[in-house]
Amino acid sequence: MKTFFQLMTTAAVALTFLLTPPAMADSAKARGTDEAAIRKLVADQAEAWNRSDATAWSKDFAPDAEFINIVGTVFKGRTEIQTRHAFVFDTLFKGSRTEVTVTRVHFLGGDVAVTDMEHVVTGYAGLPPGVQPTEAGVLKTRMRYVMKKNGKRWEIVAGQNTDVKPTPAPGTSRPQ
């Protein structure tokens, strides 16, 4: 009896190892596919910025999304996000270019992800009140999106953009 029990235990353990890797492989493949889709969404959004296309830039926000802009103003809903970006594309950021680097995609489950990005914006006509260039002619920002998968499509449900402050002049200190 003891031998039968040992044989069954060994078989169960072996079966677990045989069955687990494909499931893990499928999960890793899905995660890779989702990350690629998120990275493409971000790349498409950068291209839309470079065309000053507020409709395309805003299309991946959920209808009820919230976006906190670089000066802390909250835009509520895709329509307001689009309207406000159309304004900045026609004024301060008219003709500007952005380069976006995704620095992290962190999944919080199968259908929620936090995406961090670094933006480098050049060629702008001006900056919002209180925002300074990070260096001459360059505005760097850090953007964070909370994203949710809606069917097969990823949507931005919340976003925040924060400017990277210029390096203080020698002998001065940056406020903590």
N, C-alpha and C positions, 0 to 999 in steps of 0.2 A: 504494500500500500504506500509505504514511504517513497519507494522508487517511482510509482505512478504519479504521486503528488509532485515530486521533483521534476519529472518529465513534463508534466502539464505546466508547471511554473516556468520552466525553461522555454517551452513552446510559446507561452503567453508573452514573455519578455522578448523573444525573437520576433514574434509577430508584431509587437509594438514598434520595434525598430524598423521593420520592413514597411509598415504602413505610415509611420509618421513622416519620413522625409518627403514623400510626394506632396502631402498636405502642406508642409512647411515650404516646399518649393513653389507650390501654387500661390501661397500667401505672399512669398517674396516677389514672385512674378507680378502679382496684382499690385503690390506696393510699388514696384518699379514702374509699372504702367501708370499708376496714379501720380507718382512723382514726375514722370515725363509730361503728363498732361498739365500738371500745375506749372512746371517750368515753361511749357509752351504758352500757357495763358499769360504768364508774366512777360515773356518775350513779345507776344502779340500786343500786349498793352504798351510796352516800350515803343514798338513800331508805331502804334496809334498816336502816342505822345509826339513822336518825331514828325508825324503828319499833321499835328494839331487837330486831331479828329476826336473830339470829346465823346461822340456817340460810340465809337469803337473802343475808346479808352474805358468807358463806363459799362460796357455791355455785360461784363462778367460779375458785376455786383448783383447780389440778390435784390429783388424789388424793395425789401425792407431793410437793406443794409445801412450801417452807419459808418461814416468816414470822418476821422479827425484830421484836419489839414495841418499844415506846417506851423500855423499860428494858434492852433487849439480850437478852431471853429468846428463845430459838429455839423456835418451834412447828413440829413436823414432821408434815406431812400435813394434808389438809383436815379430817379428823375432829378432830384436836387444835386446829386453828385455830378451828373452830366451837365446840368445848367451851370454850376459853379466852375467846372473845368472848361466849358466853352468860353466863359468870361476870361479866365486866366490865359487860355490859349490865344485869345484875341488881344490881350493887353500885356501884362508883365512877362509872360512866358512865350510871347509870340516869336516864332522862329527859333525857339530853343531846341536843344537836342539833349536826350538823356541816354545814358548807358546804365543798364541795370544788371546787377549781379545777384543771383540768388545765393545767399550764404547758408541757408538751412531750411529744410522742409521736415517738420516734426509731426508725425501722425499721432493723434490722440484717440485712436480707434480707427475702425475701417472707413469711416466717412467724415472725419474731422481732421484738419491739419492746420498747423501754424506755420506760416511761411515768412521768413525774414529776408530782406533784400537791402542792398546798398545801391543808391542812385547817385549818379554824377551828372549834373545838369550844367550845360554851357550854352552860350549864345542867347541868353535871356536879355530882355529889354530893361528889366528892373526886378526888384524883389519886394515882397510884402513888407509892410512896416514892422520893424523889429527883427527882421531876418537879415543877416549879414552873409556875404560870400564866405565860404570856408577858406578859400584862398583866392587870389586875384582871378576874377572871371569864372570861378567854379563854385557851384553850390553842391554840397554833398548832403544827402539825407539818408536816414534809415527808415525803412518802411516795414511794417508788420501787418500781415493779413491773417485773419482767422477765416478758414475756408471750410465749406461743407459740400459734400458730394450730393447732388440732387439728381438721382437716376444715374446716368453715366457722365454727367457734366459737373465740374467743380464750379462753385460760386463763392464769391467773397461776401461774407456776412458782416465783417467788421474790419476796418483798416485804420492805421494811424501812421502819419508821416512826421518825422522829427528831424529838424536840421542839425547838422554836425557843426558845432561852433568853431570859429577860427582859433588857431593856436594863439595863446596870449603872447604879447610882446615880452622879450626878456626883461626880468625884474618885476613883472606883474604876476598876479596869481588869478586863476579862474575861480569864480565863486563856487562854493561846494554845494 
